[in-house]
Amino acid sequence: MDPLSSVLLTSPLVQLFGAGAQKTLDPNIMQNPARKAMYIDEVRFIPRDNIEYGAFVYVRLRINRQNITADFVPVWLSSAAANISIASNYSQEYNRNKNTYIYRPPKPIYVPQYTNLQCDLIVDPTANSVISGGPLNAQFYVVYAGRQIDDVTMPPPATVDVPWIAKYIPPTWTEGALSAPAQSTANDLVNPFNRPLHVSSMMSRTLYDTGDAVFTGPILIQDLITMKMSNSKSAIITRDPTPIGHIFDMFSREAIMNTSLDPNTYFIATLQADLRDVDNGGLSALTSIAMHGYRTVTLAEYMH
């Protein structure tokens, strides 16, 4: 095994105020400082004080010309709930979630010498359309935690595993109503590459107001939203509409897949919410789904 030593790269304080605010991390600060390649094992989003941002701040990750995320994905869809620190008296799914989010890719991100993992951030332009309370004011640090290769004579790998996150966010659920079924498209939970994608897991997060007394009792919103899933080749993943609380682990909000998706194919997720027995002044809820995996490319493809 390559001799490795730990390395941390920390951004300046990222401040995003208001819907649509954007920020790109300085590539000179986040560049691999080693004389040899390094691996990034975690991308950490660490709040300053008690800042709420997980569902509303979206991240896009790229290295060279390789996309790691399918455009922008919500920060909290990159992180299993079991990976985060839960603030006192706050639910994992609370609309004012004040946590550190840690993206742990299924395969470490290979960062050659003098290159960097590019990180772009944006506040969802519709951030205040689901939960009111004024403009979002997100302040946090981004940290790359990994290992650098100490042996400068070690040859580079012939192939590289590139992580991939794709998302599907259906329309907002309205309390007091049975929603129409919402179905993902060919552009959502997709493998857009010309090689197989190993799908390690799926993740589900639901944004809602825990001030609704119904959800603090025996009813969980995860039991009121159902999902069925197939792939674009008509293979059935979940045959019948099943409560997402039965599909995704109640603590991590993750479902282990360990399957593969053929080139240029996709999953089709159909979700529906039955909130007819839940009515707290017309409040809303929003579910989001993410697919996590990786693909393998040659080093020449990775570098160009």
ROKOL-714844 format. One record per atom (N, C-alpha, C): residue in one letter; x, y, z. Coordinates in steps of 0.1 Angstrom, whole numbers, plus 5000, padded with zeros to 4 digits. Layout:
aXYZ;...
REM end
This chain:
m500849885000;m500050005000;m500950135000;d500450234993;d501250354993;d501350415007;p502550465010;p502750535023;p501950675022;l501050695032;l500150805032;l500250885045;s500051015044;s499951095056;s498751195055;s498151235066;s496951305066;s497151455061;v496151505055;v496151645050;v494751705051;l494751835055;l493451905056;l493652035049;l492652065040;l492552195033;l491352265038;t491452385043;t490252455048;t490052585041;s488752615037;s488452735030;s488352855040;p488452975035;p487953085043;p486453075046;l485953155055;l484553155059;l483753185046;v482853085043;v481853105032;v480653175037;q480253285032;q479053355036;q478153375024;l476953315025;l475853315015;l474653375021;f474253495016;f473053565022;f472053585011;g470853525013;g469753545004;g469653444993;a468453424988;a468253324977;a469053364965;g469753264958;g470453294947;g471953334949;a472353354961;a473753394964;a474653274960;q475853314954;q476753214949;q478153234954;k478953134954;k480353134959;k481153024952;t482353054948;t483252954943;t484552954952;l484852844957;l486052834966;l487352874958;d488252944964;d489452984958;d490252864954;p490552834941;p491352714937;p492752724943;n493352834945;n494652844950;n494752794964;i493752824972;i493752784986;i493352634987;m492452584979;m492052444980;m492852354971;q493952394966;q494752314957;q495552214965;n495852094959;n496651994965;n498052054967;p498452064980;p499752124983;p500952024983;a500651894980;a501651794981;a502551784969;r503651724970;r504551704958;r504051584950;k503051514956;k502451394949;k500951404950;a500351304944;a498851304944;a498351284959;m497051324961;m496451304974;m495051244971;y494451194982;y493051144981;y492251224991;i491051264987;i490151334996;i489051225000;d489051205013;d488151105019;d486851175023;e486851295027;e485651365032;e485651515027;v484451565024;v484251705022;v483351745033;r483851835042;r483051875054;r482552015052;f481252035055;f480652165055;f480352205070;i481152285076;i481152315090;i480552445093;p479352455100;p478752585102;p479452675112;r479352805111;r479852895121;r478652925130;d478852905143;d477752915152;d476652825148;n475352865150;n474252785147;n473552845134;i474052795123;i473652845110;i472752735103;e471652775098;e470852675091;e471052685076;y471352575070;y471652585055;y471552455048;g471552345054;g471652215048;g470752185036;a469452215037;a468552185027;a468552295016;f469052415019;f468952525010;f470252565002;v471352525008;v472652555000;v472952434992;y473152454979;y473452354969;y474952354966;v475552244963;v477052234960;v477252164947;r478252204939;r478652134927;r480152104928;l480451984926;l481851934928;l482351884914;r483551924911;r484251884898;r485751874900;i486351794892;i487851784892;i488251764878;n489151854873;n489551864859;n488251884852;r487851794842;r486651804835;r485651694839;q485951634851;q485051524856;q484051584866;n482851564863;n481751604872;n481551504883;i481551544895;i481251454907;i479751464911;t479151584909;t477751604911;t477051634898;a475851594896;a475051624885;a474551764887;d475251864882;d475052004885;d475052034900;f474052114905;f474052144919;f473152044927;v473552004939;v472751914947;v472751974961;p471651964969;p471652014982;p472651954991;v473352034999;v474451985008;v473951865016;w472751875021;w472351765030;w472051635022;l471951635009;l471751515001;l473151444999;s474251525002;s475551465001;s475951385013;s475151405024;s475651345037;s474551265043;a474951145047;a473951065055;a473751125068;a472551115074;a472251175086;a473051125098;a473450995096;a474350935107;a475750995107;n476051075096;n477451135096;n477551265102;i476351325107;i476351465111;i476151475126;s476451585131;s476251615145;s474951675147;i474051625155;i472751675157;i472751775168;a472251895165;a472251995176;a471151965186;s471352005198;s470351975209;s468952035206;n467951945208;n466551985207;n466152005192;y466951955183;y466551965168;y466451835162;s465451815154;s465251695146;s466251685135;q466551565130;q467451545119;q466851615106;e465551615105;e464951665093;e464351805095;y464651875106;y464052005110;y464352105100;n463452195097;n463652305087;n464752405092;r465052405105;r466152495109;r467252395115;n467752315106;n468752215109;n470152285110;k470852265121;k472052335124;k473152235126;n473652175115;n474552065116;n475752085108;t476852005111;t477951985102;t477551865092;y477751895079;y477451795069;y478751735064;i478851605063;i480051545058;i479851455046;y480351485035;y480251405023;y481351305023;r481051175024;r482051065023;r481750985011;p482551015000;p482250954987;p482550804988;p481850724980;p482050574981;p483450534977;k484150614969;k485550594967;k486250724969;p487450724975;p488150854977;p488350924964;i488351054965;i488551144953;i490051154950;y490551114939;y491951124936;y492251264930;v493251324937;v493651464933;v495051464929;p495451474916;p496851484912;p497551604917;q498851604916;q499651714921;q499251844913;y499151954921;y498852084916;y497452104910;t496552014913;t495152024909;t494352044922;n493052074920;n492152094931;n490752044928;l490052004939;l488651974938;l487852104937;q487152124926;q486452254924;q485152244931;c484852344939;c483652354947;c482852484945;d481652474939;d480852594937;d479552574946;l479152684952;l478052684961;l477052784957;i475752754959;i474652854956;i473452824965;v472852934969;v471552924977;v470452904967;d469652804970;d468452774961;d467652904959;p467452944947;p466753064944;p465353064950;t464752944952;t463452944958;t463452904973;a464552934980;a464852884993;a463752925003;n463053035001;n462053075010;n460653035006;s460452954996;s459152914991;s458552804999;v459352735006;v458752615014;v458552655028;i459652715034;i459552755048;i459852905049;s459052975055;s459253125056;s460153155068;g460553275070;g461353315081;g462453415077;g462353465065;g463353565061;g464453505053;p465353585048;p466453545039;p467353445046;l467853345039;l468853255045;l470153325047;n470753305058;n472153355061;n473053245065;a473653185055;a474553065058;a475953105059;q476653065069;q478053095071;q478752965076;f479652915068;f480252795071;f481652785065;y482452685069;y483752655063;y483552525055;v484352505044;v484452385037;v485852325039;v485952205043;v487152135046;v487352015038;y488451995031;y488851875024;y489751795034;a489251675038;a490051585046;a490551465039;g491851445038;g492351335030;g493651285034;r494351225025;r495751165027;r496551195014;q497751235017;q498751255006;q499651135004;i500051104992;i501051004990;i502451054992;d503150995001;d504451045005;d505551004996;d505450884989;d506450834981;d506350904967;v507250994964;v507151074951;v507550984939;t508150864942;t508550774931;t507350684927;m506350684935;m505250594932;m504550624919;p504350534910;p503750574897;p502250594899;p501650674891;p500150704892;p499350584888;p498050574893;p497250454890;p496850454875;a496550334870;a496150324856;a494750374854;t493850344864;t492450384864;t492150464877;v491050544876;v490650624887;v489150604889;d488650594902;d487250584905;d486750724908;v485750764900;v485150904901;v483850894908;p483650954920;p482250954926;p481251024918;w479951004921;w478851064913;w477651074922;i477051194922;i475751224929;i474851284920;a473651224919;a472551274911;a471351284920;k470451384917;k469351414926;k467951414918;y466851394926;y465551424921;y464751494932;i464251614929;i463451684939;i462051714933;p461051644937;p459651654932;p459051784937;p457851824932;p457151944937;p456851934952;t456552044958;t456352054972;t455051984976;w455051914987;w453851854992;w453051955001;t451751954999;t450852045007;t450151975018;e450252015030;e449451955041;e447951965039;g447251855042;g445851855041;g445351805027;a446351755019;a445951715006;a446651585002;l446051514992;l446751394986;l447351454973;s448651434972;s449451494961;s449151404948;a449351464937;a449451384925;a450851314924;p450851194918;p452151124918;p453251214910;a454451214915;a455551284909;a456551184905;q457051204892;q457951104887;q459251164882;s460351104885;s461651164880;s461751134865;t462651214859;t462851204844;t464151144841;a464351134828;a465651074823;a466851164826;n466651284831;n467751374834;n468051384849;d467351304857;d467451314872;d468451204877;l467951084881;l468750984887;l469450904876;v470350964869;v470850914856;v472350884857;n472750784849;n474150754845;n474350814831;p474850934830;p475050994817;p476350954809;f477050864815;f478450834810;f478350714801;n479450694794;n479550584784;n480150454790;r480050444803;r480550324811;r479650294822;p479650174828;p478750144839;p478950234851;l477950254859;l478050334871;l477650234883;h478550224892;h478250144904;h477450234914;v476250194917;v475350264926;v475550204940;s476150284949;s476350234962;s475150244971;s474450364970;s473250384979;s472350494973;m471150504979;m470250614976;m470050684989;m469650814989;m469450895001;m468150974999;s467450985011;s466151065010;s466151155022;r465851285019;r465651385030;r464251455028;t463551485038;t462351555037;t462351675046;l462151795040;l462051915047;l460651945052;y460551965065;y459151995070;y459352075083;d458252125088;d458252205101;d457852115112;t458752085122;t458452005133;t457652075143;g457252195141;g456252265149;g454952205148;d454752125137;d453452055135;d453351945146;a452451955155;a452351855166;a452051715161;v451451705149;v451151565144;v452451485143;f453551555138;f454751475135;f455551455148;t455151505159;t455851475172;t455151365179;g454051315173;g453351205179;g453651075172;p452650985171;p452850855165;p453050855150;i452650965143;i452750975128;i454151035124;l454850965115;l456051025110;l455851055095;i456351165091;i456151205077;i456751105067;q457751035072;q458350935063;q457350825060;d456350805068;d455350705066;d454250745057;l454150875054;l453050935046;l453550965032;i454750945029;i455250965015;i455750825010;t455150784998;t455450654993;t456350674980;m457050564977;m457950564965;m457950424959;k457850424946;k458150304939;k459250334928;m460050234924;m461150264916;m461450154906;s461850184894;s462350094884;s463450164877;n464050094868;n465050154859;n464550174845;s465250234837;s464750274823;s464750144814;k465250034819;k465049904812;k463949824817;s463049884825;s461849824831;s462149724841;a463349714847;a463649634858;a463049694871;i462349614879;i461649664891;i462649674902;i462749784909;i463549804921;i462549794933;t461549874933;t460449874944;t459149854936;r458549744937;r457349714928;r456149804932;d455849814944;d454649884949;d455050014956;p454150104956;p454350234964;p454550194979;t455750224984;t456150184997;t456550315005;p456150325018;p456550435026;p458050455026;i458550575024;i460050595023;i460650555036;g459950565047;g460450525060;g460750375061;h460150295051;h460450155051;h461650125041;i461950215033;i463050195023;i464350255028;f464350375034;f465550445039;f465650425054;d466850395058;d467150375072;d466750505080;m466050485092;m465450595099;m466550685105;f467750635107;f468750725112;f469650785102;s470150705092;s471050755082;s470250815070;r469050785069;r468150825057;r468850775044;e469450655045;e470150595034;e469650455031;a469650415018;a469250285014;a470450225007;i471050115011;i472150055005;i471649984992;m472350014981;m471949954968;m472949854963;n474249884962;n475249794957;n474849724944;t474449804934;t474049764921;t474749844910;s474449824898;s475049894887;s473949954878;l474350064871;l473450124862;l474150134849;d473550074838;d474250074825;d474450214820;p475350224810;p475650354804;p474350424798;n474150544801;n473050624796;n471650574799;t471550514811;t470350464816;t470050544830;y468850514835;y468550594847;y467450524855;f467350564868;f466250514877;f465050604875;i463850544876;i462550614876;i461950604890;a461850714897;a461250714910;a459950784910;t458850724915;t457550784915;t457150804930;l456950924934;l456650954948;l455251024949;q454650994960;q453351054963;q453251074978;a452551184982;a452351214996;a450951225000;d450551155010;d449151155015;d449051225028;l448851365027;l448851445040;l447451495043;r446451415039;r445051465041;r444751465056;d445351385064;d445051385078;d446051485086;v446851555078;v447751645084;v447451785080;d447051875088;d446652015084;d447052105096;n448152185093;n448552275103;n448752415097;g447652465092;g447652605086;g448252605072;g448152495065;g448652495051;g450152495049;l450852445059;l452352435058;l452652325048;s453952325043;s454352245032;s455552155037;a455752055028;a456951965030;a457551945017;l458851905017;l459551885004;l460551765006;t460351664997;t461251554997;t462251564986;s463451514989;s464551504979;s465151374980;i465551324968;i466251194966;i467551204960;a468551134964;a469851134957;a470350994955;m471150984944;m471750854941;m473350874942;h473950794950;h475450794952;h476050674945;g477150704938;g477950594932;g479250634927;y479850554918;y481150594912;y481250524898;r482150574890;r482450514877;r483950504876;t484550424868;t485950404867;t486350454853;v487350544853;v487950594840;v489450574840;t490050584828;t491450574827;t492050704832;l493350704836;l493950824841;l494050924830;a494250894818;a494250994807;a492951064806;e491750984807;e490451054807;e490251144819;y490751094830;y490551174842;y491351304842;m492451304836;m493351424835;m492851524825;h492051484815;h491551564805;h490051574804;
REM end
